[in-house]
């Protein structure tokens, strides 16, 4: 079973940037869909950005133009570059890997706090 470990979270001022990284213990090329989700206190977990095996990316409207998801199949990593951060981006960010007919794999999350 592949395991995912997120890193790169922390405290940043509004307008700043952070780069989150998700390191997989095995090959990510076996997964059809990799995503970054976030969950703010009292809110449901939401899909922020995703990338499929062919490289197509998608973003929730609130982060379009500010966040960029990328993957490196050779390093088995999926990164999320976050620019122009806002206080409403504060959340625990989770990496997830999905493959057809199997349960998704989740990391334990990394906390991002954006101060105003």
C-alpha positions in Angstrom: 0.0 0.0 0.0 1.4 3.3 -1.1 1.7 5.9 1.7 1.5 9.7 1.3 3.3 12.2 3.4 2.6 15.9 3.1 5.0 18.7 4.0 5.5 22.4 3.6 2.7 23.8 5.7 3.2 26.6 8.1 2.3 30.1 9.1 2.4 32.8 6.4 1.1 36.4 6.1 -1.7 37.2 3.7 -0.2 37.7 0.2 2.6 35.3 0.9 3.4 31.9 -0.7 3.9 28.4 0.4 4.7 25.2 -1.5 3.2 22.0 -0.3 4.8 18.7 -1.3 3.3 15.2 -1.2 5.8 12.4 -1.2 4.6 8.9 -2.1 6.3 5.7 -0.9 5.6 4.1 -4.3 5.0 4.9 -7.8 2.3 7.6 -8.4 2.1 6.7 -12.1 -0.2 3.8 -11.0 -2.8 6.4 -9.9 -5.4 7.9 -12.3 -6.0 11.0 -10.2 -4.0 12.9 -7.6 -5.5 15.7 -5.6 -5.0 18.2 -2.9 -7.9 18.7 -0.6 -8.3 21.0 2.4 -10.5 21.2 5.4 -11.0 24.3 7.4 -12.4 24.2 11.0 -16.1 23.6 11.0 -16.2 23.0 7.2 -16.3 20.0 4.9 -13.3 18.8 3.1 -13.1 20.2 -0.4 -11.1 19.4 -3.4 -8.7 22.3 -4.2 -6.7 21.1 -7.1 -6.3 17.8 -9.0 -4.1 16.4 -11.7 -4.9 13.3 -13.7 -2.4 10.8 -15.2 -2.4 12.6 -18.5 -1.4 15.9 -16.8 -4.7 17.8 -17.1 -5.3 19.9 -14.0 -8.4 21.4 -12.4 -8.9 23.9 -9.6 -11.7 25.1 -7.4 -12.8 28.6 -8.5 -11.5 30.2 -5.3 -7.9 29.2 -6.0 -7.7 29.6 -9.8 -4.8 31.8 -10.8 -3.2 31.5 -7.4 -2.5 27.8 -6.9 -0.7 25.4 -9.2 -0.6 21.7 -8.9 2.2 19.7 -10.5 3.6 16.1 -10.3 6.9 14.5 -10.8 6.5 10.8 -11.7 10.3 10.2 -11.4 10.3 11.5 -7.8 6.8 10.3 -7.0 5.8 13.7 -5.7 2.8 16.0 -6.2 3.3 19.6 -5.3 0.9 22.5 -4.7 2.4 26.0 -5.2 0.2 28.5 -3.4 0.6 32.2 -4.1 -1.3 35.3 -3.0 -2.5 33.4 0.1 -5.6 34.7 1.9 -6.8 34.1 5.4 -9.7 32.0 4.0 -7.0 29.6 2.7 -6.3 28.5 6.3 -6.9 24.8 6.6 -5.4 21.4 6.9 -4.3 20.4 3.4 -4.4 16.7 2.4 -2.9 14.8 -0.5 -4.9 12.0 -2.0 -4.3 9.4 -4.6 -7.1 7.7 -6.5 -7.2 4.6 -8.7 -10.2 3.0 -10.3 -11.9 0.2 -8.3 -9.7 0.8 -5.2 -10.1 3.0 -2.1 -8.3 6.3 -2.2 -5.0 6.8 -0.3 -4.8 9.8 2.0 -2.0 11.5 3.8 -2.3 12.8 7.3 -2.3 16.4 6.3 -0.3 19.6 6.8 -1.6 22.7 8.4 -1.6 26.0 6.5 -2.3 29.2 8.5 -2.6 32.5 6.8 -2.6 35.6 9.0 -4.3 38.8 8.0 
